[in-house]
Amino acid sequence: MKIKITRINKGFEDIDLPKYQTSGSAGMDIRAAVDESMTIKPGETKMVATGLAIALEPGYECQVRSRSGLAAKHGIFALNAPGTIDSDYRGEIQVILSNFGNEDFVINRADRIAQLVIARYETVEFDLVDNLEETERGDGGFGSTGRD
């Protein structure tokens, strides 16, 4: 599948487009399009620009997810993850990053800040009924199947 992508902020042509790091990767790393270093203090949340916009076909979304290394090593998470870029959105992809770590985290130009996963979805309609069919599980949730 080919997806149209454009640079909406000129001056960042040197920054790689999103790409897979290995042949088995599900997510493409996306990079920060910042002129100056940006610091996210512990407990703080910031929007990080990527300078990119995409055009998806109907029936597809682009999910914005945390990078596991940033999360595990620095406590940096993409909030609202996975965030959704809808097929009809044409604005800049921005990544909401929060610092759940104990130290300041600095983002520099072209740092890999998140990953993008393209996913197919279905559009549905709800059919309001009086009752739902019974299942073995019923309404058990939130740990009802046990801890182990």
C-alpha positions as CSV (number, residue, x, y, z in Angstrom):
1,M,0.0,0.0,0.0
2,K,1.2,3.5,-0.8
3,I,0.2,6.4,1.3
4,K,0.5,10.0,0.2
5,I,2.6,12.1,2.6
6,T,3.7,15.8,2.4
7,R,6.0,18.1,4.4
8,I,3.8,20.9,5.6
9,N,6.6,22.7,7.4
10,K,9.4,23.6,5.0
11,G,12.9,23.6,6.5
12,F,12.7,20.0,7.7
13,E,13.5,18.3,4.4
14,D,16.6,16.7,6.0
15,I,14.5,14.7,8.5
16,D,13.6,11.2,7.4
17,L,10.1,10.3,6.6
18,P,8.5,7.7,8.8
19,K,10.1,4.3,8.2
20,Y,10.3,0.8,9.5
21,Q,13.5,0.0,11.4
22,T,13.4,-3.7,10.6
23,S,11.7,-5.9,8.1
24,G,9.4,-7.3,10.8
25,S,8.4,-4.0,12.3
26,A,4.7,-3.2,12.6
27,G,5.3,0.4,13.4
28,M,7.2,3.1,11.5
29,D,9.2,5.5,13.6
30,I,8.3,9.2,13.2
31,R,10.6,12.0,14.1
32,A,10.4,15.4,15.8
33,A,10.4,18.5,13.5
34,V,11.7,21.0,16.0
35,D,14.2,23.8,15.3
36,E,15.3,24.0,18.9
37,S,15.6,21.4,21.6
38,M,12.4,20.9,23.6
39,T,12.4,19.8,27.3
40,I,9.6,17.8,28.8
41,K,9.8,18.0,32.6
42,P,8.5,15.2,34.9
43,G,4.8,15.3,35.0
44,E,4.6,17.5,31.9
45,T,2.8,16.9,28.6
46,K,3.8,18.6,25.3
47,M,2.7,18.4,21.7
48,V,5.6,17.6,19.4
49,A,5.5,18.6,15.7
50,T,6.4,16.2,13.0
51,G,6.0,18.6,10.0
52,L,4.1,15.9,8.1
53,A,0.6,15.3,6.9
54,I,-0.8,12.1,5.3
55,A,-3.8,11.1,3.1
56,L,-5.3,7.7,4.0
57,E,-7.8,5.8,2.0
58,P,-11.3,5.4,3.6
59,G,-11.4,2.4,5.9
60,Y,-7.9,3.0,7.2
61,E,-6.5,4.8,10.2
62,C,-3.0,5.7,11.3
63,Q,-2.4,4.8,15.0
64,V,0.2,6.9,16.9
65,R,1.9,4.8,19.6
66,S,4.6,5.1,22.2
67,R,8.1,3.9,21.4
68,S,8.9,1.1,23.8
69,G,12.5,2.2,24.4
70,L,11.4,5.7,25.4
71,A,8.8,4.3,27.7
72,A,11.0,1.7,29.4
73,K,14.1,3.8,29.7
74,H,12.8,7.3,30.2
75,G,9.1,7.1,31.1
76,I,8.1,8.9,27.9
77,F,4.7,7.9,26.6
78,A,2.5,9.0,23.7
79,L,-0.8,9.9,25.4
80,N,-4.1,8.9,24.0
81,A,-2.2,5.9,22.7
82,P,-3.0,4.7,20.3
83,G,-4.0,8.1,19.0
84,T,-5.9,8.0,15.8
85,I,-5.3,9.9,12.6
86,D,-8.5,9.6,10.6
87,S,-8.7,9.0,6.9
88,D,-10.2,12.5,6.3
89,Y,-7.7,14.4,8.4
90,R,-5.2,16.5,6.4
91,G,-3.5,18.5,9.2
92,E,0.0,18.1,10.7
93,I,0.7,14.9,12.6
94,Q,1.5,16.0,16.1
95,V,2.5,13.6,18.9
96,I,1.3,14.2,22.5
97,L,4.2,13.1,24.7
98,S,4.1,12.9,28.5
99,N,7.0,12.4,30.9
100,F,6.2,9.9,33.6
101,G,9.8,9.6,34.5
102,N,11.8,11.4,37.2
103,E,14.2,13.4,35.0
104,D,13.8,16.1,32.3
105,F,13.6,14.6,28.8
106,V,15.1,16.5,25.9
107,I,13.8,16.2,22.4
108,N,16.1,17.3,19.6
109,R,15.6,17.8,15.9
110,A,14.9,14.5,14.1
111,D,14.7,12.4,17.3
112,R,12.4,9.4,16.9
113,I,9.5,10.2,19.2
114,A,6.7,7.7,18.4
115,Q,5.7,5.0,15.9
116,L,2.9,4.9,13.4
117,V,0.8,1.8,12.6
118,I,-1.6,1.7,9.7
119,A,-4.7,-0.3,10.5
120,R,-7.9,-1.2,8.7
121,Y,-11.2,-0.6,10.4
122,E,-14.9,-1.2,9.8
123,T,-17.6,1.4,9.9
124,V,-20.6,0.0,11.8
125,E,-24.2,0.9,12.7
126,F,-25.8,0.0,16.0
127,D,-28.9,-2.1,16.2
128,L,-30.8,-1.2,19.4
129,V,-32.3,-4.3,21.0
130,D,-34.1,-5.1,24.3
131,N,-31.7,-7.8,25.3
132,L,-28.3,-9.3,24.2
133,E,-27.8,-13.0,23.8
134,E,-26.3,-14.7,26.9
135,T,-22.7,-15.9,27.0
136,E,-20.7,-18.0,29.5
137,R,-18.9,-14.9,30.7
138,G,-21.9,-12.7,30.9
139,D,-21.2,-9.3,32.4
140,G,-18.0,-10.3,34.2
141,G,-15.2,-7.9,33.5
142,F,-12.3,-6.1,35.1
143,G,-10.5,-9.1,36.5
144,S,-13.4,-11.4,36.6
145,T,-11.4,-14.2,35.0
146,G,-8.8,-14.2,37.8
147,R,-5.3,-13.0,38.2
148,D,-3.4,-15.9,36.8
